[in-house]
Amino acid sequence: MKNSSNLHPSLAPVTTILTPAERVRVDAAGEGLYTALHRDTVDDVIRDLKEKHAAAILVSVARCGSRDASQVAMLVREFPRVPTVALLTDADPASPSAVLTLGRSGVQTLVDVRQPAGWRRLRDVLLADQSRDITRLALAQVSSDLSGAHPDCRQFFETLFSLPSGIDTIRSLSKHLRVVPSTLMSRFFRAKLPAPKRYLAMARLIRAAQLFENPGLSVANVANRLDYSSPQSFGRHVRGLIHLTAVEFRQKYDGEGMLQRFRHDLILPYLTILQSFSPLSTSLTRSSEREASSPSVHSSAKSRTSNLSTKPT
């Protein structure tokens, strides 16, 4: 059995309920593509979904018969945004019934690996399912909105939706973009755009809204997933941005709904400005740094530097 405690940091985790023989073959098929977390119970799978951020669930037809149907149905119901895939490795008299049971439980994808091509399909299915998230939708939508904008501007927005974990303040975002924080804020201020802090904060709420589409994830689970210091901190963050409690936010918005609010609040009203906006240009960076050293700019920028973080304490 694979030691699931040693996760490869760059590979998506896939939680499984498989036979011992299937585990070995699934590990081999996913080498370099995903990390399989092999479990024996649905409770362990749920723990992977909440704590290890598993991107998919892989269940064996041989392991999930009629007696397990209610538990599998619960998984699909509680975590609808996490794809559940059934794996068929051997056909026996009970297999047709088990496949039908899984289908009635809500499992929509069956991969038959009795032929070599099946393993290729399994890899394709898992990787394709993992990519169907709000990040890709947001990148596509915002790229369309800003199709004629300066490359710098498009890069800023693309970065918002593709940031690695842990980049949740303007200071860390600016470092990632290789621009001075005060320079970045000054450019948005002079262009009469909302503060970059607000763009970053609202982008985090889009990810939160999609996570909340899984009823099995609590407010604490989502707050932890997005690196807030506590559920209370997340709640204050939501109330400060959109004047809703965390529970009201969960009830009102899904990921796509929050993406549309992001567009309508922060992009569409400013399209004319954004078309010619260049927040990251090196030449502008040097100019802005000189401006920032002057008393007139320093006094206005200084009042904003204390508000660099989007993470409430």
C-alpha positions as CSV (number, residue, x, y, z in Angstrom):
1,M,0.0,0.0,0.0
2,K,1.2,3.5,-0.9
3,N,2.3,5.7,2.0
4,S,-0.1,8.6,1.5
5,S,1.6,10.7,4.1
6,N,4.4,11.5,1.6
7,L,2.5,13.6,-0.9
8,H,4.3,15.0,-3.9
9,P,3.6,18.8,-3.5
10,S,3.0,19.5,-7.2
11,L,0.7,16.5,-8.0
12,A,-3.1,16.5,-7.4
13,P,-4.2,14.1,-4.7
14,V,-6.8,11.5,-5.7
15,T,-8.5,9.6,-2.9
16,T,-9.4,6.0,-3.6
17,I,-11.3,2.9,-2.4
18,L,-9.7,0.1,-4.4
19,T,-8.6,-3.6,-4.1
20,P,-4.9,-4.2,-3.2
21,A,-4.2,-5.2,-6.8
22,E,-5.9,-2.1,-8.2
23,R,-3.9,0.2,-6.0
24,V,-0.6,-1.0,-7.5
25,R,-1.9,-0.5,-11.0
26,V,-3.4,2.9,-10.3
27,D,-0.2,4.1,-8.7
28,A,1.8,3.0,-11.8
29,A,-0.7,4.7,-14.2
30,G,-0.6,8.0,-12.3
31,E,3.1,8.3,-11.8
32,G,4.1,11.9,-12.3
33,L,0.4,13.0,-12.8
34,Y,-1.4,12.5,-9.5
35,T,-0.8,11.1,-6.0
36,A,-3.2,8.3,-5.0
37,L,-4.4,8.3,-1.4
38,H,-5.6,4.7,-0.9
39,R,-8.3,4.3,1.8
40,D,-10.5,1.6,3.2
41,T,-13.5,3.5,4.4
42,V,-15.7,6.4,3.2
43,D,-14.9,8.3,6.4
44,D,-11.2,8.3,5.4
45,V,-12.1,9.5,1.9
46,I,-14.1,12.4,3.4
47,R,-11.1,13.3,5.6
48,D,-9.0,13.5,2.4
49,L,-11.5,15.8,0.8
50,K,-11.6,18.1,3.8
51,E,-8.0,18.1,4.9
52,K,-5.8,17.0,1.9
53,H,-7.9,18.8,-0.7
54,A,-8.4,15.6,-2.8
55,A,-9.2,16.6,-6.4
56,A,-11.1,13.4,-7.4
57,I,-12.5,10.2,-5.9
58,L,-11.8,6.8,-7.5
59,V,-13.9,3.8,-6.4
60,S,-13.6,0.2,-7.5
61,V,-16.6,-1.6,-8.9
62,A,-15.3,-4.6,-7.0
63,R,-15.3,-2.8,-3.7
64,C,-18.5,-0.8,-3.9
65,G,-21.5,-3.1,-4.1
66,S,-25.1,-2.6,-3.1
67,R,-24.3,-2.4,0.6
68,D,-22.1,0.6,0.0
69,A,-24.5,2.4,-2.3
70,S,-25.8,4.8,0.4
71,Q,-22.3,5.9,1.4
72,V,-21.2,6.5,-2.2
73,A,-24.4,8.4,-2.8
74,M,-23.6,10.5,0.2
75,L,-20.2,11.3,-1.2
76,V,-21.6,12.4,-4.5
77,R,-24.3,14.5,-2.8
78,E,-21.9,16.2,-0.3
79,F,-19.1,16.8,-2.7
80,P,-20.7,17.4,-6.1
81,R,-17.8,19.5,-7.4
82,V,-15.3,16.7,-6.8
83,P,-15.5,14.1,-9.6
84,T,-16.3,10.5,-8.5
85,V,-15.0,7.9,-11.0
86,A,-15.8,4.2,-11.0
87,L,-13.0,1.8,-12.0
88,L,-13.7,-1.6,-13.6
89,T,-10.7,-3.9,-13.7
90,D,-12.3,-7.3,-13.8
91,A,-15.7,-8.6,-14.9
92,D,-17.4,-11.1,-12.6
93,P,-21.1,-12.0,-12.2
94,A,-21.6,-9.2,-9.7
95,S,-20.1,-6.5,-11.8
96,P,-23.2,-5.5,-13.9
97,S,-25.2,-5.1,-10.7
98,A,-22.5,-3.1,-9.0
99,V,-22.1,-0.8,-12.0
100,L,-25.9,-0.1,-12.0
101,T,-25.8,0.6,-8.2
102,L,-23.0,3.1,-8.6
103,G,-24.9,4.8,-11.4
104,R,-28.0,5.1,-9.2
105,S,-25.8,6.5,-6.5
106,G,-24.9,9.4,-8.8
107,V,-21.6,8.2,-10.2
108,Q,-21.6,9.4,-13.8
109,T,-18.2,8.2,-15.0
110,L,-17.1,4.6,-15.4
111,V,-13.6,3.7,-16.8
112,D,-13.1,0.1,-18.0
113,V,-9.4,-0.7,-17.8
114,R,-9.5,-4.3,-18.9
115,Q,-7.8,-3.1,-22.1
116,P,-4.6,-1.0,-22.1
117,A,-6.4,2.0,-23.6
118,G,-8.5,2.1,-20.5
119,W,-5.6,3.3,-18.4
120,R,-5.0,6.1,-20.8
121,R,-8.6,7.1,-20.5
122,L,-8.4,7.0,-16.7
123,R,-5.5,9.4,-16.7
124,D,-7.4,11.7,-19.2
125,V,-10.6,11.6,-17.2
126,L,-8.9,12.4,-13.9
127,L,-6.8,15.2,-15.3
128,A,-9.7,16.6,-17.3
129,D,-12.0,16.5,-14.3
130,Q,-9.4,18.3,-12.1
131,S,-9.2,21.1,-14.6
132,R,-12.9,21.8,-14.7
133,D,-12.8,24.4,-11.9
134,I,-13.6,28.1,-11.4
135,T,-10.0,29.1,-12.1
136,R,-10.2,28.1,-15.8
137,L,-13.6,29.6,-16.2
138,A,-12.4,32.8,-14.6
139,L,-9.3,33.0,-16.8
140,A,-11.4,32.4,-19.9
141,Q,-14.0,35.0,-19.0
142,V,-11.7,37.7,-17.8
143,S,-9.4,37.2,-20.9
144,S,-12.4,37.7,-23.1
145,D,-13.4,40.9,-21.2
146,L,-9.9,42.3,-21.5
147,S,-9.1,41.0,-25.0
148,G,-7.8,44.3,-26.2
149,A,-6.1,45.4,-23.0
150,H,-2.4,45.9,-22.5
151,P,-0.5,42.6,-21.8
152,D,0.5,44.0,-18.3
153,C,-3.2,44.4,-17.4
154,R,-4.1,40.9,-18.6
155,Q,-1.1,39.5,-16.7
156,F,-2.3,41.1,-13.5
157,F,-5.8,39.5,-13.8
158,E,-4.5,36.2,-14.9
159,T,-2.2,36.1,-11.9
160,L,-5.1,36.8,-9.5
161,F,-6.8,33.5,-10.6
162,S,-3.7,31.3,-10.9
163,L,-1.8,32.3,-7.7
164,P,-0.2,29.5,-5.6
165,S,-1.3,29.0,-2.1
166,G,-0.1,31.5,0.4
167,I,-0.2,34.6,-1.8
168,D,-3.0,36.5,-0.2
169,T,-1.7,40.0,0.5
170,I,-0.7,42.8,-1.7
171,R,2.8,42.6,-0.4
172,S,3.1,38.9,-1.5
173,L,1.3,39.5,-4.7
174,S,3.6,42.4,-5.6
175,K,6.6,40.3,-4.9
176,H,5.1,37.6,-7.2
177,L,4.6,40.2,-9.9
178,R,8.0,41.8,-9.4
179,V,6.7,45.2,-8.6
180,V,7.0,47.5,-5.6
181,P,3.8,47.3,-3.5
182,S,3.5,51.1,-3.2
183,T,4.0,51.4,-6.9
184,L,1.3,49.0,-7.7
185,M,-1.2,50.7,-5.4
186,S,-0.2,54.1,-6.7
187,R,-0.9,53.1,-10.3
188,F,-4.4,51.9,-9.5
189,F,-5.1,55.0,-7.4
190,R,-3.9,57.4,-10.2
191,A,-6.0,55.4,-12.8
192,K,-9.1,55.8,-10.5
193,L,-9.5,52.0,-10.3
194,P,-10.5,50.1,-7.2
195,A,-7.5,49.2,-5.0
196,P,-5.6,46.1,-6.1
197,K,-6.3,44.8,-2.6
198,R,-10.0,44.6,-3.5
199,Y,-9.3,42.7,-6.7
200,L,-7.3,40.2,-4.8
201,A,-9.8,39.8,-2.0
202,M,-12.7,39.3,-4.4
203,A,-10.8,36.8,-6.4
204,R,-10.3,34.8,-3.2
205,L,-14.1,34.9,-2.6
206,I,-14.7,33.4,-6.0
207,R,-12.6,30.4,-4.9
208,A,-14.5,30.3,-1.6
209,A,-17.9,30.3,-3.3
210,Q,-16.9,27.3,-5.5
211,L,-15.7,25.4,-2.5
212,F,-19.0,26.1,-0.7
213,E,-20.8,24.2,-3.6
214,N,-19.7,21.1,-1.7
215,P,-22.1,20.8,1.3
216,G,-19.6,18.5,3.0
217,L,-17.2,21.3,3.5
218,S,-17.8,23.5,6.5
219,V,-17.0,27.2,6.9
220,A,-13.9,26.1,8.9
221,N,-12.8,23.8,6.1
222,V,-13.1,26.5,3.5
223,A,-11.4,29.1,5.7
224,N,-8.5,26.7,6.2
225,R,-8.3,25.8,2.5
226,L,-7.9,29.5,1.6
227,D,-5.4,30.2,4.4
228,Y,-7.5,32.4,6.6
229,S,-6.3,32.5,10.2
230,S,-9.7,31.3,11.5
231,P,-13.4,30.9,10.4
232,Q,-14.1,34.2,12.3
233,S,-11.4,35.9,10.2
234,F,-13.0,34.6,7.0
235,G,-16.4,35.8,8.3
236,R,-15.1,39.3,8.9
237,H,-13.5,39.3,5.5
238,V,-16.8,38.4,3.8
239,R,-18.8,40.9,5.8
240,G,-16.3,43.7,5.1
241,L,-16.3,43.0,1.3
242,I,-19.9,42.2,0.4
243,H,-21.8,42.9,3.6
244,L,-23.0,39.3,4.1
245,T,-22.3,36.7,6.8
246,A,-20.4,33.6,5.8
247,V,-23.6,31.6,5.9
248,E,-25.5,34.2,3.8
249,F,-22.6,34.3,1.3
250,R,-22.8,30.5,1.0
251,Q,-26.5,30.6,0.4
252,K,-26.4,33.4,-2.2
253,Y,-23.4,32.6,-4.4
254,D,-21.9,29.7,-6.2
255,G,-18.5,30.0,-7.9
256,E,-19.9,31.2,-11.2
257,G,-22.2,33.7,-9.5
258,M,-19.4,35.2,-7.6
259,L,-17.3,35.4,-10.7
260,Q,-20.1,37.4,-12.4
261,R,-20.2,39.8,-9.4
262,F,-16.4,40.2,-9.7
263,R,-16.8,41.2,-13.4
264,H,-19.8,43.5,-12.8
265,D,-18.2,45.2,-9.8
266,L,-14.5,45.4,-10.8
267,I,-14.1,45.0,-14.5
268,L,-17.0,46.0,-16.7
269,P,-17.5,49.5,-15.2
270,Y,-13.8,50.2,-15.8
271,L,-13.3,48.6,-19.2
272,T,-12.3,51.9,-20.9
273,I,-9.6,52.5,-18.3
274,L,-8.4,48.9,-18.2
275,Q,-8.0,48.8,-22.0
276,S,-5.0,51.2,-21.7
277,F,-3.9,50.4,-18.1
278,S,-0.3,49.1,-17.6
279,P,0.3,48.3,-14.0
280,L,3.6,46.2,-14.3
281,S,5.7,48.0,-16.9
282,T,9.4,48.2,-15.8
283,S,9.8,51.7,-17.2
284,L,6.7,52.8,-15.3
285,T,8.0,51.1,-12.2
286,R,11.2,53.2,-12.2
287,S,9.2,56.3,-12.8
288,S,6.7,55.5,-10.1
289,E,9.5,54.8,-7.6
290,R,10.9,58.2,-8.2
291,E,7.5,59.7,-7.8
292,A,6.9,57.8,-4.6
293,S,10.0,59.4,-3.1
294,S,8.6,62.9,-3.7
295,P,6.7,64.5,-0.7
296,S,3.4,64.9,-2.6
297,V,3.1,61.3,-3.6
298,H,4.7,60.0,-0.4
299,S,2.0,61.6,1.8
300,S,-0.9,59.9,-0.2
301,A,0.9,56.5,-0.5
302,K,1.9,56.4,3.1
303,S,-1.7,56.4,4.2
304,R,-2.4,53.3,2.1
305,T,0.7,51.2,3.0
306,S,-0.8,50.2,6.3
307,N,-3.6,48.4,4.5
308,L,-1.6,45.9,2.3
309,S,-3.0,42.7,3.6
310,T,-6.3,41.0,2.5
311,K,-6.1,38.6,5.4
312,P,-7.9,39.9,8.5
313,T,-6.1,39.2,11.7
